[in-house]
Amino acid sequence: MLRTDKRNWNLFRNYCIKKIVKYYRSNLEKMCSEGFSEKASHYHEIIRLFFYYLLRKYARKQVDRLLETRQDCK
């Protein structure tokens, strides 16, 4: 089960990286404009929160599985 989750996480991670790189390449001219740095910091904060939420959700799921396994052993 853990191996599947790790594989799914890696697929999701790679997908996100590709999309972010594609976004940056297609919007390179906009990035050089004034005011973009402020927008970029907001964008990065949103992305950070999103991944933080996903990581916490994944960790909580794994802890729940471990606790279930532990209870099944008793």
Contacts in CASP RR format, 6 or more apart in sequence:
PFRMAT RR
TARGET T0000
AUTHOR 0000-0000-0000
METHOD contacts of the structure
MODEL  1
MLRTDKRNWNLFRNYCIKKIVKYYRSNLEKMCSEGFSEKASHYHEIIRLF
FYYLLRKYARKQVDRLLETRQDCK
1 65 0 8 1.000
2 62 0 8 1.000
5 58 0 8 1.000
5 61 0 8 1.000
5 62 0 8 1.000
9 58 0 8 1.000
20 47 0 8 1.000
24 31 0 8 1.000
30 36 0 8 1.000
31 40 0 8 1.000
END
